[in-house]
């Protein structure tokens, strides 16, 4: 569990330093699942958790081809982000 909490803390510290913005937040009241959508320039990623418990947060982003990437480490997110940003002209 602490590994997931550490991932959540690392991701949020990094997105705060880069300047990501929270675009939307939705809560499915029946299932108690909150989905947060963050963006920066052309890069988007999604965070989902149940009952507001960051211990079960899951992160999902998309590579430069639009393929889904399950984020298992901060490096996964950073790699997808920098590949996406490098394509901007």
C-alpha positions as CSV (number, residue, x, y, z in Angstrom):
1,X,0.0,0.0,0.0
2,X,2.8,2.5,0.8
3,X,4.2,2.0,-2.7
4,X,0.9,3.3,-4.2
5,X,0.7,6.2,-1.8
6,X,4.3,7.1,-2.7
7,X,3.4,7.0,-6.4
8,X,0.4,9.3,-5.7
9,X,2.6,11.7,-3.8
10,X,5.4,11.7,-6.5
11,X,2.9,12.2,-9.3
12,X,1.2,15.1,-7.6
13,X,4.5,16.7,-6.6
14,X,5.7,16.4,-10.2
15,X,2.5,17.7,-11.8
16,X,2.5,20.7,-9.4
17,X,6.0,21.6,-10.4
18,X,5.3,21.3,-14.1
19,X,2.1,23.3,-13.9
20,X,-0.6,20.8,-14.8
21,X,-4.2,22.0,-14.3
22,X,-7.2,20.0,-13.1
23,X,-9.5,20.2,-16.1
24,X,-12.5,18.2,-14.7
25,X,-13.4,16.1,-11.7
26,X,-16.4,13.7,-11.7
27,X,-17.7,11.5,-9.0
28,X,-19.9,8.5,-9.7
29,X,-22.0,8.6,-6.5
30,X,-23.3,5.0,-7.0
31,X,-19.8,3.4,-7.2
32,X,-18.0,6.2,-5.2
33,X,-15.4,6.5,-7.9
34,X,-13.8,9.9,-8.5
35,X,-12.1,10.7,-11.8
36,X,-9.8,13.6,-12.1
37,X,-8.6,14.8,-15.6
38,X,-5.4,16.8,-15.7
39,X,-3.8,18.5,-18.6
40,X,-0.8,20.6,-19.7
41,X,-0.5,21.9,-23.3
42,X,-1.5,18.8,-25.4
43,X,-0.9,16.2,-22.8
44,X,-3.7,14.7,-20.7
45,X,-3.9,12.1,-18.0
46,X,-6.6,10.7,-15.7
47,X,-6.5,9.7,-12.1
48,X,-9.2,7.5,-10.6
49,X,-9.8,6.5,-7.0
50,X,-12.6,4.9,-5.0
51,X,-14.0,6.5,-1.8
52,X,-11.4,9.3,-2.0
53,X,-8.7,6.8,-0.9
54,X,-5.4,7.7,-2.6
55,X,-4.2,4.2,-1.7
56,X,-6.2,2.8,-4.6
57,X,-5.6,5.6,-7.1
58,X,-4.9,4.5,-10.7
59,X,-3.3,6.7,-13.3
60,X,-3.8,6.5,-17.0
61,X,-2.3,8.5,-19.8
62,X,-1.9,8.3,-23.5
63,X,1.2,8.2,-25.7
64,X,1.8,10.4,-28.7
65,X,-0.2,7.9,-30.9
66,X,-3.2,7.9,-28.6
67,X,-2.5,4.5,-27.1
68,X,-3.4,4.0,-23.4
69,X,-0.6,3.7,-20.9
70,X,-1.2,2.5,-17.4
71,X,1.1,4.5,-15.2
72,X,2.9,2.2,-12.8
73,X,5.7,4.6,-12.0
74,X,6.4,8.3,-12.2
75,X,8.9,7.5,-15.0
76,X,6.0,6.1,-17.2
77,X,4.1,9.4,-16.9
78,X,7.2,11.5,-17.5
79,X,8.2,9.5,-20.5
80,X,4.8,9.8,-22.1
81,X,4.7,13.5,-21.2
82,X,8.1,14.4,-22.7
83,X,7.5,12.4,-25.9
84,X,4.2,14.2,-26.3
85,X,5.7,17.7,-25.7
86,X,8.6,17.0,-28.0
87,X,6.1,16.6,-30.9
88,X,4.9,20.1,-30.5
89,X,6.1,22.5,-33.2
